[in-house]
Amino acid sequence: MRAARGVNCIVATVVTFAIFTWAVGPWLAGTGTASAAGTRVIVLGDDLTTDQQEAMRQLLKAPFGVRTLTVSNSEERAYLGQYIPAELIGSRAISSASVETLPTGSGITVETHNITWVTPQMYASALATAGVRDARVIAAAPVPVSGTAALAGIIKAFEGATASGLSTAAKNVAARELYETGRLGEEIGDKNKATRFIILTKERVTEAGTNDPATIRRIIIDVAKQNNINLSDAQVNTLTDLMVQIKSLNLNISQLNAQLANVRAQLDKLLGSLGETRSWIQRLIDAIREVIARIMAIFRIRATAALRVLRIIR
């Protein structure tokens, strides 16, 4: 009897613990316990109207009952204001984000809606610098916005989904990387090319394991040359300072490679397709020029023949 009662007691304890875990597990995930893959959190801009909130839930593909946080404009400025101009951040918090944790090794994937200045690949690269790992990210807004402020919401969503805070220094450097990548993209006329350059340079600097500005400067110039990017001295100086900051974070090169593998593949595809399109357009232009040249040659021949006839008549 005592043995039976003991077994029953153990079974009851296990069942009670299982029920307790099932009931409060999701709550614990948001209050200090690391979350498993598949945890989802969305962050809505604090200045969204009720209708806009609903529209954001649809854009973010948020399931019913998903944990929802908000981000204010003051939080956005606290996250980003050190490096990103106020006009790019804006005065209202309307950008929103969704983060879903993925199995280890999945890397970072990003989807955007109504984001005009920041590309998905720019987000992914900056998020890897901030310490985000293995996550499916959606950044969205109800109207077209630059998208810089959305970085704050994404980071807040990731911290909520994983119940772990990211380094303040890493978040600051990530904000600067996002801005400098976008600015470089505008200056060279191709944000995808600028993003791939930043990723490759970041990986080279991390792998080199040096904080020496002169060495980092040489790496930047070398990677730029390999990618057919002409940088001014001012640009090299700015990027050297950025990469010194990134190196100070002591990122793990293996983790960095794993997080950005998909992004590099996307950029290679995008830039390859763009190159093919440009080549096709150039071939078309060359063909048109050739036709025009032949027509002009025919006209010149006929004009010359006409002049000869006129000379004979005279």
Summary of the structure (lengths in Angstrom):
residues: 314
radius of gyration: 28.0
end to end distance: 137.2
largest distance: 137.2
contacts: 989
relative contact order: 0.10
helix: 65%
strand: 11%
